[in-house]
Amino acid sequence: MKNIEKLKHAIQKLSEADAKSMLFFSLINEQSAENIKRFILKQVEDHTKFKNVQTVHIVFGHSPGGSLRAAFRETDYEITEDIIILPSDFSVGPLMELHKESGIMARLMWLQERYSIDNDELKVYQQDMIDAFEKIYNIPPHQDIIIWTCQNAHEQTGLRIVLALLKNKLNSVFVLDTFKIFHEMYTFPQLAEENYPRSSGEIKSEDLLLFYEHYESRPLKKEQRQALCEEGLGMLYDDYNIIRSWEHHELWNNMTEDRDDAFIISCAKRLHEEDDEVKYYKAARLIGEVLGHMEQYRGDEWIEYRLRTLVKQGFFTYKGDLKAMRLYEVKLTDEYLTNPIS
């Protein structure tokens, strides 16, 4: 009876978002009754912990989010800090009305048409985005907000979108740029234009902790915050551009998908030249070559999609199955070994 009362009390404390999340995961994972009980009780424990939170960290991507959680593990920060992860790569894809469920779904449909995403992954991705936005909206006014970003289109776009969501909040907002901090702490100032690290996901967890503890930052000034917020609001009502790049410390938008195609072809040519022969390469090897030499930060899913598109357009021939990058090999056709892409 005591356990039943405890469970009943826990259910009454669930927010609408937690209840939806519990139902969602129980359905797609066929959760047992016992697992659902544990889930509910854990939500209440998490809410109790949230009362002690002093600072909310917002990061873009599971990689930096996981590293930051690892950095805070077994420290007092586990109690005083909370982490919100926005899972999407914002350098590609539509952003129109992304702050609404309909906008999230439209973006996911766009990605599903291009990437290999099954329905279960799509549902989890959708719920992660909805939960992250709801958590941002529900940040209480006494908590400081730290947005982790870097010198790339993905995180700089995320920064602007989050500031648009925070438009009416009075919280102090701090921005930690991992690219700038890395170079200030580890290299000479004249090397600060090197394109490393390209994303916060490339920073080790111990360095993230070092950055947080030792880097002195001030809240965004009202004018700067407002300007970035306005950029973000513009993105949320932009139904035109789908590709974003970071150049000269500014975001550049593009409406066409073929922006990176010439670079993919040039990397394939270099591979053929270095091996002094024309042969088939594993798609994953070429994609790794592209990502390793690319100045812009792009996800491997995007490069793989563009490679498949170039195959279909006749720039490459292939052997294998185009369903996954590990299943096929590619080779530039003779025509494009010597001729540049038009």
C-alpha positions in Angstrom: 0.0 0.0 0.0 2.9 2.3 0.8 4.4 1.8 -2.6 1.1 2.4 -4.3 0.7 5.7 -2.5 4.2 6.7 -3.4 3.5 5.9 -7.1 0.2 7.8 -7.0 2.0 10.8 -5.5 4.7 10.6 -8.2 2.1 10.4 -11.0 0.4 13.5 -9.7 3.7 15.4 -9.9 4.3 14.5 -13.5 4.2 17.4 -16.0 2.3 17.0 -19.2 5.6 16.6 -21.1 6.8 13.9 -18.7 3.5 12.0 -19.1 3.7 12.2 -22.9 7.3 11.1 -22.8 6.5 8.1 -20.5 3.6 7.0 -22.8 5.8 7.4 -25.9 8.7 5.4 -24.7 6.4 2.7 -23.2 4.7 2.2 -26.6 7.7 2.1 -28.8 9.8 0.0 -26.4 7.0 -2.2 -25.1 7.9 -1.3 -21.6 6.9 -3.6 -18.7 4.7 -2.2 -15.9 7.7 -2.4 -13.6 9.9 -0.3 -16.0 7.1 2.3 -16.3 6.9 2.5 -12.5 10.7 3.1 -12.3 10.4 5.7 -15.1 7.7 7.7 -13.2 9.6 7.6 -9.9 12.8 8.7 -11.7 11.0 11.7 -13.2 10.0 12.9 -9.7 13.6 12.4 -8.5 14.8 14.5 -11.4 12.3 17.3 -10.6 13.6 17.3 -7.0 17.1 17.6 -8.3 16.1 20.3 -10.7 15.1 22.6 -7.8 18.8 22.8 -6.9 19.9 23.7 -10.4 21.7 27.1 -10.6 22.8 27.0 -14.3 21.3 25.5 -17.4 23.7 24.5 -20.2 22.4 24.3 -23.8 24.5 22.3 -26.3 23.9 21.3 -29.9 24.4 17.5 -30.5 24.6 14.4 -28.4 28.4 14.3 -28.7 29.2 17.5 -26.9 26.2 16.9 -24.6 27.6 13.5 -23.6 31.0 14.9 -23.1 29.7 17.7 -20.9 27.7 15.2 -18.8 30.9 13.1 -18.4 32.8 16.3 -17.3 30.2 17.0 -14.6 30.0 13.4 -13.4 31.0 12.8 -9.8 31.3 16.5 -9.1 29.1 19.1 -7.4 28.0 20.2 -10.8 25.7 17.1 -11.0 23.5 18.9 -8.6 23.9 22.5 -9.6 24.0 22.2 -13.4 21.4 20.9 -15.9 22.1 20.1 -19.6 19.7 20.5 -22.5 20.6 18.9 -25.7 19.3 19.9 -29.1 20.0 16.9 -31.3 19.8 18.2 -34.8 22.5 19.4 -37.2 21.4 22.9 -38.0 23.8 23.5 -40.8 21.4 21.7 -43.2 17.7 21.4 -43.6 14.7 23.7 -43.2 14.1 25.7 -40.0 10.7 27.1 -40.8 8.6 27.2 -37.6 11.0 24.8 -35.9 9.7 26.1 -32.6 6.4 24.3 -33.3 5.6 20.6 -33.6 4.5 21.1 -37.2 7.9 22.7 -38.0 9.8 19.9 -36.3 7.8 17.3 -38.3 8.4 19.1 -41.6 12.1 19.2 -40.9 12.2 15.5 -40.0 10.3 14.6 -43.2 12.8 16.5 -45.2 15.7 14.7 -43.6 14.0 11.3 -43.9 13.7 11.8 -47.7 17.5 12.2 -47.8 18.9 10.1 -45.0 18.4 6.5 -43.9 16.2 7.2 -40.9 13.6 4.5 -39.9 10.3 5.4 -38.2 11.4 4.6 -34.7 14.5 6.8 -35.0 12.3 9.5 -36.4 9.9 9.3 -33.4 12.7 9.5 -30.9 14.3 12.4 -32.8 11.0 14.2 -32.8 10.4 13.7 -29.1 14.0 14.8 -28.3 13.4 18.0 -30.1 10.0 18.7 -28.6 11.4 17.9 -25.1 14.4 20.2 -25.5 12.3 23.1 -26.7 9.8 22.6 -23.8 12.7 22.6 -21.3 14.1 25.8 -22.7 10.7 27.5 -22.5 10.4 26.3 -18.9 13.7 27.5 -17.5 12.9 29.4 -14.4 14.0 33.1 -14.2 16.6 32.6 -11.4 18.8 30.2 -13.4 21.7 31.4 -15.5 21.8 30.0 -19.1 25.1 29.0 -20.8 24.9 28.3 -24.5 27.9 26.3 -25.9 28.8 27.1 -29.4 31.7 27.0 -31.9 32.8 28.6 -35.2 30.5 26.6 -37.4 27.2 27.0 -39.1 25.5 24.2 -37.0 26.2 25.7 -33.6 26.0 29.3 -34.6 22.6 28.6 -36.1 21.6 26.8 -32.9 22.8 29.8 -30.8 20.5 32.1 -32.7 17.5 29.8 -32.6 17.8 29.3 -28.8 18.1 33.1 -28.3 14.9 33.5 -30.3 13.2 31.0 -28.0 14.5 33.0 -25.0 13.3 36.3 -26.4 10.9 37.1 -23.5 13.1 35.6 -20.7 15.1 37.8 -18.3 17.7 35.2 -17.4 21.4 36.1 -17.8 22.7 34.4 -20.9 26.3 33.5 -21.4 27.9 32.2 -24.6 31.0 29.9 -24.4 32.6 29.6 -27.8 34.8 26.5 -27.7 36.8 27.4 -30.7 37.8 30.8 -29.3 38.5 29.4 -25.8 40.5 26.5 -27.1 42.9 28.8 -29.0 43.1 31.3 -26.1 44.1 28.6 -23.7 46.2 26.3 -25.9 47.7 28.2 -28.8 49.3 31.5 -29.7 46.8 34.2 -30.7 48.1 34.3 -34.3 47.0 30.7 -34.8 43.4 31.4 -33.8 42.2 31.2 -37.4 43.1 27.5 -37.7 40.0 25.5 -38.3 40.4 23.3 -35.2 38.3 22.4 -33.3 35.5 22.7 -35.9 32.8 21.7 -33.4 32.3 21.4 -29.6 31.9 17.7 -30.2 35.6 17.5 -30.9 36.5 18.8 -27.4 37.5 16.3 -24.7 35.3 16.2 -21.6 38.2 17.3 -19.4 38.8 20.3 -21.6 35.1 21.3 -21.4 35.3 21.2 -17.7 38.5 23.3 -17.8 36.8 25.8 -20.1 33.8 26.1 -17.8 35.8 26.5 -14.6 38.5 28.9 -15.8 37.1 31.0 -18.6 35.7 34.2 -17.4 32.8 35.4 -19.4 30.1 38.0 -19.1 26.4 37.9 -19.9 25.5 38.8 -23.5 25.0 42.5 -23.8 21.4 43.5 -24.5 22.2 44.8 -27.9 24.1 41.7 -29.0 21.5 39.4 -27.6 18.7 41.2 -29.3 20.6 41.2 -32.7 21.2 37.4 -32.5 17.6 36.9 -31.4 16.4 38.8 -34.4 18.6 36.6 -36.7 17.1 33.5 -35.0 13.5 34.7 -35.5 14.3 35.3 -39.1 15.5 31.7 -39.5 12.3 30.4 -37.9 10.2 32.2 -40.6 12.6 31.4 -43.5 11.0 28.8 -45.9 13.6 29.4 -48.6 17.2 28.5 -47.4 18.2 25.0 -46.5 22.1 25.1 -46.4 24.0 27.3 -44.0 27.8 28.0 -43.9 30.0 29.9 -41.5 32.4 32.3 -43.3 34.1 35.5 -42.2 32.4 35.2 -38.8 29.0 35.3 -40.4 26.2 32.9 -41.4 25.7 32.5 -45.1 22.5 30.9 -46.5 22.0 28.9 -49.6 18.8 27.5 -51.2 20.4 24.8 -53.3 21.7 21.4 -52.0 24.7 21.0 -54.3 27.0 23.5 -52.4 29.5 20.8 -51.3 29.4 18.6 -54.4 32.5 20.1 -56.1 34.5 19.5 -52.9 33.4 15.9 -52.7 34.6 15.4 -56.3 37.9 17.1 -55.7 38.5 14.8 -52.7 37.8 11.8 -54.9 40.3 13.0 -57.5 42.9 13.5 -54.8 42.5 9.9 -53.6 42.9 8.6 -57.2 46.0 10.8 -57.7 47.6 9.7 -54.4 47.2 6.0 -55.2 48.3 6.6 -58.8 45.4 4.5 -60.1 41.7 4.7 -60.6 39.9 2.1 -58.4 36.8 1.8 -56.3 37.0 3.2 -52.8 34.7 2.4 -49.8 32.1 5.1 -49.6 33.0 5.5 -45.9 36.6 6.2 -46.8 35.7 9.0 -49.3 33.3 10.5 -46.8 36.0 10.5 -44.1 38.3 12.2 -46.6 35.8 14.9 -47.3 35.0 15.5 -43.6 38.7 15.5 -42.7 39.6 18.2 -45.2 36.4 20.3 -45.2 36.5 23.7 -43.7 32.8 23.7 -43.1 31.4 21.5 -40.4 29.0 19.0 -41.9 27.6 15.7 -40.7 28.6 12.4 -42.4 24.9 11.8 -43.1 24.8 14.9 -45.3 28.0 14.1 -47.2 26.8 10.5 -47.8 23.5 11.8 -49.1 25.3 14.1 -51.5 27.6 11.2 -52.6 24.5 9.1 -53.4 23.1 12.0 -55.4 26.3 12.3 -57.4 26.2 8.6 -58.1 22.7 9.0 -59.5 23.7 12.0 -61.5 26.5 10.0 -63.2 29.6 11.6 -61.5 30.5 8.3 -59.8 30.0 4.7 -60.6 29.4 2.3 -57.7 29.4 -1.4 -56.6 27.2 -2.7 -53.8 24.1 -1.4 -52.1 23.4 2.3 -51.7 21.3 1.8 -48.6 24.2 2.4 -46.3 27.7 3.8 -46.7 29.4 0.6 -45.5 27.7 -1.4 -48.2 29.0 0.3 -51.4 32.2 1.5 -53.1 32.5 4.4 -55.5 34.8 5.5 -58.3 34.8 8.7 -60.4 33.8 8.2 -63.9 36.4 8.9 -66.6 34.7 12.1 -67.7 34.9 13.7 -64.3 38.4 12.5 -63.5 39.7 15.3 -65.8 36.8 17.7 -66.0 35.7 20.0 -63.2 32.1 20.0 -62.0 30.0 22.6 -63.8 
